């Protein structure tokens, strides 16, 4: 986690008070949730693997065949 000074929030239309409150909420969120979402944490989501694409392709192919058969039989 980088300090807020290194990653300033630059959103047009925010007052100084709103910007400071937003920075505080971001820092709080990072402090509470970053360890669980970092690699190896309980909330970590791994990259999509080749097997995931193959699985999705097979399922979509089966649905496509079902739709084609359903249209031809009606």
C-alpha positions in Angstrom: 0.0 0.0 0.0 1.4 3.3 -1.0 0.9 6.5 1.1 -1.9 8.8 0.0 0.7 11.4 -0.8 2.1 9.2 -3.6 -1.4 8.5 -5.0 -3.4 11.7 -4.7 -7.1 11.7 -5.6 -7.8 14.1 -8.4 -11.6 14.1 -9.0 -13.0 17.3 -10.3 -15.9 18.8 -8.3 -14.8 17.5 -4.9 -14.3 19.9 -2.1 -11.2 19.6 0.1 -13.3 18.2 2.9 -14.9 15.6 0.5 -11.5 14.6 -0.9 -10.0 14.2 2.6 -13.0 12.0 3.6 -12.6 9.9 0.5 -8.9 9.4 1.1 -9.6 8.4 4.7 -12.1 5.8 3.5 -9.7 4.4 0.9 -6.9 4.1 3.5 -9.3 2.4 5.9 -10.5 0.0 3.2 -6.9 -0.9 2.3 -5.9 -1.4 5.9 -8.9 -3.7 6.6 -9.1 -5.7 3.3 -5.8 -5.6 1.5 -4.3 -8.6 3.4 -7.3 -10.9 2.6 -7.3 -9.9 -1.1 -3.5 -10.2 -1.6 -2.1 -13.3 -3.2 -2.8 -16.2 -0.8 -5.5 -14.4 1.1 -9.0 -15.7 1.6 -10.5 -13.3 -0.9 -7.8 -13.7 -3.6 -9.1 -14.4 -7.1 -6.6 -16.3 -9.3 -6.1 -15.6 -13.0 -8.4 -17.2 -15.5 -6.8 -20.4 -16.7 -6.9 -22.1 -20.1 -9.2 -24.8 -18.6 -11.7 -22.2 -17.6 -12.0 -21.0 -21.2 -12.3 -24.6 -22.4 -15.0 -25.3 -19.9 -17.0 -22.2 -20.8 -16.6 -23.0 -24.6 -18.0 -26.6 -24.1 -21.0 -25.3 -22.1 -21.7 -22.6 -24.6 -21.4 -25.1 -27.5 -23.9 -27.4 -25.7 -26.3 -24.5 -25.3 -25.9 -23.5 -29.0 -26.6 -27.1 -30.2 -29.7 -27.3 -27.9 -31.0 -24.0 -29.4 -30.3 -25.2 -33.0 -32.2 -28.4 -32.3 -35.0 -26.6 -30.6 -35.5 -24.3 -33.6 -35.3 -27.1 -36.1 -37.9 -29.2 -34.3 -40.5 -26.5 -33.9 
